[in-house]
Amino acid sequence: MGEKGLRLSEKTFAALMPGLCDNEGKAAEARKAVEDMAERRLTPKDKSVFLRLVTTLCKAGDLDGALEVHKKSRQFKHVLVDPRQYGVLMRACVQVESVMVLSRCSMIF
């Protein structure tokens, strides 16, 4: 949507994010939307989008993206990091065999 020159509103984010967050094929778009929301300081009404997106990114194998979304979720007003995000991230970090990724994971916890 952004590439078509459309500026997403808070209501548009609320409508789009649940579908984007649950679809591995759309996870990159959801990640861009979270970045746009953070930049514009728009807090999502449905706070579960962060856990859902972190879970989807981990399933898709994008651990770096999941860690970035986890960090970004702290930037939003009135959003507490869901403790289940840590469990999802820990499981994903354990499944990854790269020492470099594991060292980045350890910085989150």
CORMORA-V687246 format. One record per residue. D_CENTER is the distance of its C-alpha to the mean C-alpha in Angstrom with 1 decimal. Layout:
D_CENTER + D_CENTER
This chain:
18.2 + 17.9 + 20.3 + 22.7 + 23.0 + 21.5 + 19.8 + 17.3 + 18.4 + 16.8 + 18.4 + 17.1 + 13.5 + 14.5 + 16.2 + 13.8 + 10.3 + 11.4 + 13.0 + 10.5 + 7.8 + 10.8 + 12.3 + 11.8 + 13.9 + 11.8 + 8.3 + 9.3 + 10.4 + 7.3 + 5.6 + 9.1 + 9.3 + 6.7 + 8.9 + 11.9 + 11.3 + 11.2 + 14.2 + 16.0 + 15.3 + 14.6 + 13.3 + 12.1 + 14.9 + 12.9 + 11.0 + 10.1 + 7.4 + 4.9 + 7.1 + 7.5 + 4.4 + 4.7 + 8.2 + 8.5 + 7.4 + 9.8 + 12.3 + 12.3 + 13.1 + 10.5 + 10.3 + 10.2 + 7.0 + 5.6 + 7.7 + 6.9 + 3.4 + 5.9 + 8.5 + 7.5 + 7.3 + 10.9 + 12.0 + 12.2 + 15.6 + 16.3 + 13.0 + 13.7 + 11.2 + 11.9 + 14.1 + 13.2 + 9.9 + 12.6 + 14.5 + 11.9 + 11.4 + 15.1 + 16.0 + 14.1 + 15.7 + 19.0 + 18.9 + 18.5 + 22.0 + 21.3 + 22.6 + 20.7 + 17.3 + 18.7 + 19.8 + 16.4 + 15.1 + 18.1 + 17.3 + 14.2 + 16.6
